[in-house]
Amino acid sequence: MLPTLEARQQTRHRPDVSPVMYQSWNQLLFLHWKIDPEIIQESLPPGLHVDTHEGAAYLGLVPFFMQDIRPRFLPRIPGISNFLEMNVRTYVYDDSGTPGVWFYSLDANRSIAVAVARRFFHLPYYRADMASQVNGGNIHYQCSPRRAGESAASEFVYRGDQALALPKPGSLKYFLVERYVLFAHDEAANQLYSGRVHHRPYQIETAIVSRVDSGALKLAGFEIDETCPDHSHFSTGVDVDLFALKPLP
């Protein structure tokens, strides 16, 4: 059974424990493609179920700027605390009905960030060549992911329309962006984990996108029209508290 609206809203509450890390997620472009739920379900590990809105599942691609990253007891470290990141994701829930995000890939241009995320958060991070430019309000974002000798360029030019709004609970925008739980899988131990994040709700704008070249979707195993997302949204960003992973039964 799909998570109730109450269950979705419950994940927005801040956990009553100390975070392990602080981050800022800035200048986010949310691109989403509608996809057959059965295709998503076949790609998930046991214990996770495809989440849908009005019967449709969604595949997301999110390029953004990771900034001011630091563990709870350490200061920011120049050259490490800021980098570019792009993820390919979908939306799921676990056996208890908790909704969250499942990542197919996360590309970053800092090797140490990739190593830490793989070691401590069991997430499929990869090192990629990435670059960005901001010119007159437009963000030009480039990523060249590689997987087992294959590569596929991803390139975006985007900005927000400056019409800020909080997503209405129960709406598609709310379904796509208001996610406060991530799921991860340790394949060697065959163990599923969940992790919590907390931030103020996203202020969302319609994204004005003049270029979309999202080859990363093909590397993630999806054959869809990479140049025509069904939905495009933008957020200037949020400050995030990240909490420790917990194994799921």
C-alpha positions in Angstrom: 0.0 0.0 0.0 1.3 3.5 -0.9 2.4 5.8 1.9 -0.3 8.0 3.3 0.0 11.8 3.1 0.4 11.7 6.9 3.4 9.3 6.5 4.9 11.6 3.9 4.5 14.6 6.2 5.9 12.8 9.2 9.3 12.4 7.5 9.6 16.2 7.5 10.0 16.3 11.3 13.6 16.6 12.5 14.9 13.5 14.2 15.5 13.7 17.9 19.2 12.9 17.6 22.3 14.8 16.7 23.3 14.9 13.0 26.6 13.4 11.7 27.1 16.0 9.0 26.1 19.4 7.7 25.7 20.3 4.0 24.2 22.9 1.8 22.5 21.9 -1.5 22.3 24.9 -3.8 21.1 25.8 -7.3 19.2 22.6 -7.8 17.6 21.6 -11.1 15.0 18.9 -10.7 14.3 17.1 -14.0 11.7 14.2 -14.0 10.5 11.7 -16.5 7.3 9.7 -16.1 8.1 6.0 -16.3 6.3 2.6 -16.0 6.2 1.6 -12.3 7.0 -2.0 -13.3 10.3 -0.9 -14.8 11.3 0.8 -11.6 10.2 -2.1 -9.4 12.4 -4.5 -11.3 15.4 -2.3 -10.6 14.9 -2.2 -6.8 16.5 -4.4 -4.1 14.2 -6.6 -2.0 12.5 -4.5 0.8 11.8 -1.5 -1.4 8.7 -0.7 -3.4 8.1 1.8 -6.2 6.3 4.9 -5.0 3.8 6.5 -7.4 1.7 9.6 -7.9 -1.6 9.1 -9.6 -0.4 5.7 -10.9 2.9 7.0 -12.4 6.5 6.5 -11.3 9.2 9.0 -11.9 12.8 8.9 -12.8 14.7 12.0 -11.7 18.0 13.7 -12.6 19.3 16.4 -10.3 22.4 18.5 -10.9 23.4 20.8 -8.1 26.1 22.4 -6.0 27.2 20.7 -2.8 28.7 23.4 -0.4 29.9 23.9 3.1 30.1 20.2 3.8 31.6 19.2 7.2 31.2 16.5 9.8 29.6 17.6 13.0 32.7 18.2 15.0 35.0 19.5 12.2 35.3 22.8 10.4 34.9 23.3 6.7 38.0 22.2 4.7 38.9 24.4 1.6 39.0 22.3 -1.5 37.0 19.5 -0.1 33.9 21.1 1.4 32.5 22.3 -2.0 32.0 20.3 -5.1 29.5 19.5 -7.9 27.1 16.6 -7.7 24.5 15.1 -10.0 22.3 12.2 -9.1 19.9 9.8 -10.9 17.1 8.8 -8.6 13.6 7.4 -8.2 11.0 7.4 -5.4 10.3 4.4 -3.2 9.0 3.2 0.2 10.1 0.5 2.5 8.1 -2.4 4.1 7.0 -0.1 6.9 5.5 2.4 4.5 8.2 5.1 4.9 8.7 7.0 1.7 12.1 8.1 0.4 14.7 8.3 -2.4 16.6 5.5 -4.1 19.7 6.5 -6.0 20.9 4.7 -9.1 24.1 6.9 -9.3 25.6 10.0 -7.8 28.5 11.7 -9.7 30.8 14.1 -8.0 34.1 15.9 -9.0 35.8 15.2 -5.7 37.5 11.8 -5.2 37.5 12.0 -1.4 33.7 12.7 -1.4 33.2 9.7 -3.5 35.3 7.5 -1.2 33.6 8.7 2.0 30.1 8.3 0.6 30.8 4.8 -0.6 32.5 3.7 2.6 30.1 5.2 5.2 26.8 5.6 3.4 26.8 2.7 0.9 25.8 5.0 -1.9 26.7 4.5 -5.6 29.0 7.5 -5.9 31.3 7.8 -8.9 34.1 10.3 -9.8 33.3 12.4 -12.9 34.6 15.3 -14.8 32.3 18.2 -14.1 32.2 22.0 -14.7 29.8 24.9 -14.1 29.5 28.5 -15.1 27.0 31.1 -13.9 26.3 33.9 -16.4 23.5 36.4 -16.2 21.4 34.2 -13.9 21.8 31.2 -16.3 23.7 28.1 -14.9 25.7 26.1 -17.4 26.3 22.7 -15.9 28.3 19.9 -17.4 29.0 16.3 -16.2 30.8 13.4 -18.0 30.0 10.2 -16.1 31.9 7.0 -16.7 30.8 3.4 -16.0 32.9 0.4 -16.8 34.6 2.1 -19.8 31.4 3.7 -21.0 30.8 7.5 -20.9 27.8 9.7 -21.6 27.8 13.5 -21.5 25.2 15.4 -19.5 24.8 19.1 -20.0 22.2 21.6 -18.8 21.6 25.3 -19.1 18.9 26.5 -16.6 17.6 29.1 -14.3 14.5 29.7 -12.1 11.6 31.9 -13.1 11.7 33.6 -9.6 8.0 32.7 -8.8 8.7 31.0 -5.5 6.2 28.7 -3.9 6.1 25.9 -1.3 4.8 22.7 -2.8 1.3 21.9 -1.7 1.0 18.6 0.3 -0.4 15.9 -1.9 0.7 17.7 -5.2 3.1 16.2 -7.7 5.7 18.8 -6.8 5.5 17.8 -3.2 5.8 14.1 -4.2 8.9 14.8 -6.3 10.9 17.1 -4.0 9.8 16.8 -0.4 11.9 13.7 0.4 13.7 13.4 3.8 14.7 9.7 3.8 17.3 8.0 1.6 17.8 4.3 1.2 21.1 2.5 0.5 22.1 -1.1 0.0 25.3 -2.8 1.0 25.4 -5.6 -1.7 28.3 -7.5 0.0 26.3 -7.8 3.2 22.9 -7.8 1.5 21.8 -5.2 4.0 19.3 -2.3 3.3 19.8 0.9 5.2 17.8 4.1 5.7 19.1 7.6 6.5 17.4 10.8 7.4 18.0 14.4 6.3 16.4 17.5 7.6 16.0 20.9 6.0 13.4 23.6 5.7 10.8 22.8 2.9 12.0 23.7 -0.6 10.9 26.9 -2.2 10.3 25.7 -5.8 10.3 27.7 -9.0 9.5 26.5 -12.5 12.8 25.8 -14.2 13.6 27.6 -17.5 15.8 25.0 -19.2 17.4 25.9 -22.6 19.5 22.8 -22.9 19.0 19.2 -21.6 21.5 16.5 -22.6 21.1 13.8 -19.9 23.1 10.9 -21.0 23.5 9.7 -17.4 20.1 8.2 -17.6 21.3 5.7 -20.2 24.3 4.8 -18.1 21.8 4.1 -15.3 20.1 1.6 -17.5 17.1 3.6 -18.8 16.2 4.0 -22.4 14.0 7.1 -22.5 13.9 10.4 -24.3 16.7 12.1 -22.5 16.1 15.5 -23.9 12.4 15.9 -23.0 11.7 15.7 -19.3 8.0 15.8 -18.2 8.7 18.2 -15.3 11.4 20.7 -14.6 11.7 22.6 -11.3 14.4 24.8 -9.7 15.4 25.7 -6.1 18.0 28.1 -4.9 18.8 25.6 -2.2 18.6 24.5 1.5 20.9 23.9 4.4 20.8 20.3 5.4 21.4 18.2 8.5 22.4 14.6 7.7 21.9 11.8 10.1 23.5 8.4 10.5 22.3 5.4 8.5 20.3 2.7 10.3 20.0 -0.9 9.1 16.5 -2.0 8.2 15.2 -5.3 9.5 
